[in-house]
Amino acid sequence: MSELPPHDSSESDESAPGNPLGLFEEIVAAETERDPDLAVIEAGSRTLRTQGAGDRQDDVPGRPTDPEVDKALREVEAELATRWGETKLEPSVSRIAALVDVLGAPQRSYPSIHITGTNGKTSTARMIEALLGAFDLRTGRYTSPHVQSITERISLDGAPISAERFIETYHDIKPYVEMVDAQQEYRLSFFEVLTGMAYAAFADAPVDVAVVEVGMGGSWDATNVIDGDVAVVTPIDLDHTDRLGETHAEIATEKAGIVKQDATVILAQQPVDAAQVLLKKAVEVNATVAREGLEFGVVARQVAVGGQLLTLRGLGGEYEEIFLPLHGAYQAHNAAVALAAVEAFFGVGTARAERLDIDSVRKAFASVTSPGRLEVVRRSPTVVLDAAHNPAGARATAEAVSEVFDFSRLIGVVGASGDKNVRGLLEAFEPIFAEVVVTQNSSHRAMDADELAGIAVEIFGDDRVQVEPRLDDALEAAITLAEEEGEYAGGGVLVTGSVITVGEARLLLGRG
């Protein structure tokens, strides 16, 4: 565990210039003639703006502008593409273990926070990264899949590494990759090579702490050659059932593999059978457990302009007036999990009882971004992108859309992968979509648009389904349908079904 940063003092001057809480109270006091709830919501939004969080920059990189760099990156991408893709797996960590061994075990040179679960991993990782950075720690973050650029997967200090550094890291480890390839029954996979690159880049930086998201599962995931000081398990649901198991308990058994001896385990709310498996594993390895809803959680949340205003209960106490510029109840729960993970990393709840410095926590959460997660990329009509790709994620997204956006008519654009529970995903969205335009992305994993349409017609009916195999045509069709409501009528478009679909739509709509 790392040394605890300076904690907040009860004697701090909350009315001092620049103090967010003091400013928040001033604004609420000044608006006593208004509805109290509206005053609080507006105060949260205005407090955020004074902190400059409204100037957050898009952290999804586009293609390199230098032609030579772009060419070199494409060559690296082409070489990686010759390897097993992320959906072809051989359940073993032998190859990645051999790689990090010849690299000199870079993953042992820094402490780590390891994250598994079904949904919410990337958003939670981003929040953890922001919190650690607010306490002046140099961070490395490894997440997957990427929205637009492969370089997004490896971040230093809260930003994706440059294309130049990505290329350099690849060529640095390439001789060792080839050495391991020659010794193993199967060559290292795409994901295994990227994992080795991330661990090497973090050691080279060097980072103070790595925030690592599993690719799939846990026990035999390529990331699982680290021993995380803190293991985080976001909500478990049914996904990748052909590889991880068909019940919550079976999936939890695989994901519990990231829980190491004497670690601290942060558990989001889980199905009962999954929780039983995870708690049993914690007992077996003498891990300390903190459970959402018991040791930590969301005390209160209010919808605010541009996000939500939260009160979180952490391991060291309550954190009030936290502005999170992300939408949906599920993001509030991700925030509670992230806060508890960082508290555990600093020893709060075990070695120390104080809460973290609340101003630093507020600043960190106000800076969080999560591209492709209920992200508004266009207005008039409003176009929202969300990477929900399984029924649980789709249900959470549908609930959040209904809470945050007052659409009079919402058009869905859905492009999904063929190996997903597409029927369950469409059923989750059916209550909020007036019509759905089915399409497909450029991935070889994409479900054929006509096949997807066949399922959609069974759920929505023929008159509510339109087929546009090209994503650009699908976006144009959906925007046209939304505009039929009139400029001020509140029509909107939600693009969803796959991270790849969202990434490609993002590019087509001029982002990145």
N, C-alpha and C positions, 0 to 999 in steps of 0.2 A: 504494500500500500504506500501511497505517497504521503508526504507531510501535508497536513491540513493547511489551507491558505488562511489568511486572516479572516476571522468571522465577524459578523456584524455586531456592533455594540449597541446596547440599549440606551447609551448616552449620546449616540450620534445625533447631529443636528439635522432633523428631517426637513427643516424649513430653509436650509442653506441653499444658495443659488445653484441650480443645476441638479438638485436632488429630485429624482423622479417622483418619489412618494410625496414630498412636500408640494411639488407642483400639481400632482394629481389631486391632493386635498384642497388646494387653492381653487382649482377649476370647479370641483364639486360644490364648494362653498359658494362660489360666485353664481352658481346656476340653481339656487334653491327655489326659484320661482317655477322651475320646469319640473316635469315628471322626474322623480328621483332616479328611476332606472335609466331613463334616457340620458340624464346628466352623467351618470357613472359611465355609460357606454361611450358617450362623446369624450369624456375626460380621458378614458383609456386610449382612444384614438389620437387625441391631441398630445397626450404625453408621449406617445410613440413618435410623433412627428418632431417634437422638440429634441428627441434623442438622435434624430437623423436616420432612423431606421427606414424611413420612406425612400431613402436614396440607395437602398440595397441594389447591387448589380446582379445581373443574370450570371450565374456561375456554370452555365452549360456552354462549353467552348464550341466554336464552329471549326471549319477546316483551317489549317494554317494559311496565312496570307502569302508567305514566302513559297514560291513554286518548288524550290529545292527541298524545303522542309516537308511540304505536302507530299512530294514524290517519295521521300524517304519514309514518311509515316505510312503511306499506302503500301510500300514494300514490306514493312513490318506487319501490317494488317494482313497482307496476302500470305506471308509465311505462317502467321498464327492460324489463318483460315484453313491451312492444310492439315491441321491437327483435329483430333476429336472435338466436336462441338460440345456445348454445355449440357446438352440433353443426352449425350452418349457417355455412360459412366461405367466404371469398373470399381465396385465398392472396396476401395483399399486406399490407404495413405502411404503405401510403400514407395511410390514414385516420387511424390512431393517430399517425403522424408529423405530420400536419397539426394534430391536436389538441394534442399536446405543444408544437408550435411556437407556436400562438396562446396557450398557457398560459405561455409563457416558458421552455420546456425545464426543467421542475421536476426531471426525472430526472437532470439534469447537476449538481445541487447537492449530491450525496452519492455516495460510492462504493457499489458494489453487488456482491453475490454472486448469480450467476444459476444456476438449477438446472433441468436437464432430465433426461430418462430416461423409462422406462416405469412402473416401480414404485418406491415408497419416497421420492418427492419431498417430500411434505408432512412426513413424520416427520423426514427429513433436514433440512428447513428449520427445523423446530421445535428440533432439536438445535443447529443452527448459531446460531439466535437466542438460545438459552439460554447458549451458550458466550460469545457476544459480550457479552451482558448481564452475565455474571459478571466481565467485565473493564471494567465501568462505561461501556460504549458504549450510546448510545440507539439502539434498533433499530426498523426498520419491517419488517414481514413481509407479503408478498402471496402467498396460496395459493388453490388452488381444487381441486375444488368445495367448498362448505360442507357441514357435517354437518346443522346445524339452522337457523342464522341467517345471512343474507347478510352481516351485519356481521363474521362470523368471518374473512372473506377479507382484511380489512385490519387489521393489528395494530400497535400501538405499545407499545414496552417490554414485549413478551411477552403483551399482553392485547388482545382485539378492541376496536376503537374503539367508543365508545358509540353508541347509536342516534341521539342528538342530533347527534353529530359527523358520523356517516355522512350524515344528512339535510343538514346544513349544507354538507358537502363537495360533495354532489350539486348543491345549488342554486348553490354558488359557480361550478362549472364548466359548469352547464347552458347559459348563454348562448353559451359558446364551443363546446359540443357542437352546438347548433343552427346556429351559424355554419358549422361544418365540414360538417354534414349538407347544408346548402344548396349547398355547393361540390362535393360528391362524387357520383359515380354512384350509390353506395349509402350509406344512413345508417350511422353508426357502430353496431356491434353491441353487444349486452349486455356481452360481455367487454371490448370496447374501451373502453366508457365506464367500467367498473369499474377498468380498468387506469389510465386517466387520473385517476380519483379517487384511487387508491392513490398514484400518483406525486405528485399535488398535496398529499395529506395528509402524505406523508413530508417534502416540502419545507417545508410550513407548520409542522410540529412544532417544530423541524427534527430530523431523525434524523442520527446519525453514520454509519450504514450501513444499506442496504436489503438484505433477503434476499428474492429474487424467484423464484417458481416459475412456469415456463411453463404455459400452458394446454394446448397441444398442439403437439408438434413442436419447432420452434426458429426456423428462418430467417424464416418469415413469421408467427410467433406475435406477438400484440399486445405482449407484454412486451419484444420484441426491439428496442426503441428505446433500451435502455440498453447501455452498454459495461461489462460486468461485469469488475472487477479479477480476480475468480476465477470460472471457469466450472466447474460441477459436473455430471457425467453419472452418474446412478444407473443400475442395470442396465437394459439395453435388451432388450426382448422384442417379440413380435408383438402389436400392438394398434393400433387405428385404421388398419388396413392399407389401407382404401379411400382414405385421405387421405395417409398417410405412406409407403406402399410395402409390398410383400409379403415382403421379406426383411430380415434384420437390417441388412445393409449399406445398403439403401435408406432404412430408418428412421434409421440413424445419420447418413446424409448430411444429412437434414433437421435432426436434432437438433444436428449439428455447427455449425449456423448461429449458435449463441450464443457460440462461441469467437472472441474478438476479438484484434486485433493486440496482441502482447506480453503477453497475459493469462497467468494460471496455470490449468491445467486439471487438475482432480481427477477421475480416472476410477475408478469402481467396477469390479469384475470384469465383463468383457463377453464376449459371443461373439466368436470370433476375427475374423470378417469385419467386425463392428461396430467392434472395436478398431482394425483396420487403417484404416478410414475416419477415425476420430477422430484417430488419430496423424498421418495424412497432413494433415488440416486444421491440426493444431497446428504442423506443420513449415511449412506455407504462410504462416501468420501469425506465425511466430516466437514461439509460445507455449511456456511451460515446462510439462512434464507430470509428474504424480505418479500412479503406478498402484497400485491396491490389489493386495496380494500381492507387490509389489516394493519400492516406496518407503514404503508404509504398509500397515497391515492389523490383523487381529484375531490376537493371539498366543495368547490362551486365554479361555475362557468357561465359567462354571459356572452352572447353574440355581440361583437363590436365592429365598427367600421374597419374593414380590411383584415378581420381575424376574430379573436375572442379574448376575453379578459378572464383570467383564472386565479383561483386560490388553490394552491397545492399543499398537501401535507407530505413532507419529506421525512426522512429518518431522524432529522434533527429538529423538527418543528414545522410550523406553517410558513408558507411563502405567499404573501398577499399581493394583489394588483400586478399579476404577471400578464403582460400582453404577448400573445402568440399570434403572429401574422399568418396563421394557417387556419383553414376551416375544418369543421367537423368535430363531433364529440370524440371520435377515435384519435384525433391528433392531440386532444387534451390528455387522453390516457397515455399516449406515447410520451407526452411531456412529463407526466408523473413518473413513468418508468425511467426516462432519461435522467431526471433529477435524482432519483434514488440510486441509479447506477453511479453517478458522479459522486454523490455523497459517500457511497460505499467505497469508492476508489480512494477517497480522502480519509476514510476511517470514521466518518460520522455514523453514529449508532453503535459503534464498538469501542474504538479507542477514544473518541470524543463525542460529546453530546450536543455541541452547538450546531446551529444551522450554518450554512454557507453564507457569505456576505450577500445580502439580498439585492443590493444595487448591481452587483456583478451578475447575479442570476437573472435579474430583469433585463439587463443589457444583452445578455447572451440570447435569451428567448426572443427578444425583439428583433434580433438579427437573423433568425433562422429562415432559410428558404428550403423548399422541397419541390424542384421542378417536376412537372408532370403529375402533381398530386393536387387536384382541384385548383389548377392554375388557369387563371383568366388570361387569354392571349389576344383577345379582340373584343371590341365593344360595338354595339349597334349593327347586327345583333351580337349579344355576348356569346363568345365561344370559350368553353371550358375544357381543359384537358385533364384526364385522370387515368392513371395506369392500372386501374382495377382489372384483374385477370382471372379471378376465381369468385365463386358465389359469395363468400364471406366478405371479400373486399368490395364486391359490387353492392352488397346490402349496406355496408358502411358508407359508401359513396352516395347511394340513393338517399339515405337518411340525411347526409350532410347537405346535399343539393337542395332538398326540400326545406331544410332549416335556414340555409344561407341565402338562396336566390329565390326571388319572387317571380319565377317564370310563369307566364300565362300559357305558354305552349313550348315544350321542350322536345327538340329533335335529337335523337341519338345517332351517332356514327360509330359503328362497332366493327372492329377487325380483330379477330381472335386467333389464337394458336390452336392447331388441330388436336393437341394433346391435353387440352383443358376441358373442364366441365362447362361447355359452352351453353348447354341448356339451362343449367343452374344460374349462370351469369345473366342470361337474357331474362329469365324469370324474375330475377332480383330487380332488373331495370324496368320491367313491363309497367308497373304502376306509375312511373314518372315520365315515361316516353309517350308523347302523342303519336309519333311515328318513328321508325328506325330505318336508317340507311345502312345496309350491310355492305362490307367491302373487304379488302384484304391488303395486308402490307407486303413488303418485298421479301420477307423472310421465307426460307424454304419450309419453315414450320407453320406458316400461315394456313388457316383453313380456307379452302376454296370458297369464294363468295357465294356461289350457287348452292353449295352444301350448307353454308351458314344460313342462307335465305330459307332453305327448306325447314330448318329448325325454327327460325324466327316466325315463319308463317303459322306454324303450329301454335305458337305462343301469343302472337300479336294479331293474327288474322291477316289475310291477303291484302286488305285495303290499307294496312298500316306499315307495310314493308316495301322498301324500294331497294333495288340491287344496283350497285355501281362498283364493278370490280377494281377500278382505278381509284386510289385514295383521293387524288385531287378532284376527280369528278364527284366523289362522295361528299367531300367538304362543300363543294359548290352547290350540290343538290340540297344538302341540309341547310345551308345558309339561306338559300332561296325559299325553302319551306318555312324557316323561322321568320323570314321577312314578310311572309304573307299576312302575318299578324299586324303589320304596320310598324312604322318607325318607333312609336312610343307604346306599343302594346305589350312588350315584354317577352317576345319570343327569344329562345336561346338554343344553343347547340352544345351537346356533351360528346366529346370524342373519347372513346374508351375501348377496353377489351384486351389491350396488350401494351407493354412498354414500347415495343417497336412501332406499333401504330401511332402512339402518342408522340414518339420522337420524330417520326416522319411527318406527322401533321404539324408539329412545331416548326419544322424547316419550311414546309409549304406555306405556313402562315407568317413567315418572316421572322421567326425567333431563332437566335443562334446562327 
